[in-house]
């Protein structure tokens, strides 16, 4: 099962490292990643594979949201099918 993780907030040291470590600790593989910094604003999107994850999607969502709050950024997680349906032209 794939999901899309988005991270948005003020750029600071360690955002990618902390999010990546969180995912690795839960056996969640990063399949694709894109990130940029625009005028000091950090924006990252990842497609992740939760097939071998040690937590279910709702637990991952809650824990990533809490991680984001502790880092001062917004982190959201959406099932890939929902994301694709929302962005279909």
C-alpha positions in Angstrom: 0.0 0.0 0.0 1.4 3.4 -1.0 0.7 6.8 0.6 1.7 10.4 0.0 3.5 12.3 2.8 3.7 16.0 2.5 5.8 18.3 4.7 5.4 22.1 4.6 6.8 24.8 6.9 9.7 27.1 7.5 13.0 25.6 6.4 15.3 24.4 9.1 18.1 21.9 9.6 17.0 18.3 10.1 13.6 18.1 8.5 14.4 15.4 6.0 16.6 13.5 8.5 13.9 13.4 11.1 11.1 12.4 8.8 13.2 9.8 7.0 14.4 8.3 10.4 10.7 8.1 11.6 9.8 6.2 8.4 12.8 3.9 8.6 12.1 3.0 12.2 8.6 1.8 11.2 9.8 -0.2 8.1 8.2 2.3 5.7 10.1 2.6 2.5 10.5 5.9 0.6 9.7 5.1 -3.1 10.0 8.6 -4.5 10.8 12.0 -3.0 10.7 15.6 -4.1 11.6 18.7 -2.0 12.3 22.3 -2.6 12.8 25.5 -0.6 10.9 28.6 -1.9 11.7 31.9 -0.1 12.5 30.1 3.1 9.5 27.8 2.9 10.3 24.0 2.9 8.0 21.8 0.8 8.5 18.0 0.5 6.4 15.3 -1.0 7.1 11.6 -0.7 5.5 8.5 -2.0 6.0 5.8 0.6 5.3 2.0 0.7 3.6 0.9 3.9 3.5 -2.8 2.9 6.0 -3.9 5.6 5.1 -1.1 8.0 5.0 -1.9 11.7 2.1 0.5 12.2 -1.2 1.0 10.4 -2.0 4.1 8.3 -4.0 5.8 11.0 -1.2 5.4 13.6 1.4 6.6 11.1 -0.8 9.7 10.3 -1.2 10.6 14.0 2.5 10.0 14.8 3.7 12.0 11.8 1.3 14.9 12.7 2.7 14.9 16.2 6.3 14.8 14.8 5.5 17.8 12.6 4.1 19.8 15.5 7.3 19.1 17.5 9.3 20.4 14.5 7.1 23.4 13.7 6.0 22.0 10.3 2.8 20.5 9.0 3.0 16.8 8.0 0.1 15.1 6.4 -0.4 11.6 5.0 -2.9 10.5 2.4 -3.6 7.1 0.8 -2.2 7.2 -2.8 -5.7 6.4 -4.3 -7.3 9.4 -2.5 -4.4 11.6 -3.6 -4.7 10.5 -7.2 -8.5 10.9 -7.2 -8.1 14.5 -5.8 -5.5 15.4 -8.4 -7.1 13.8 -11.5 -7.7 16.2 -14.4 
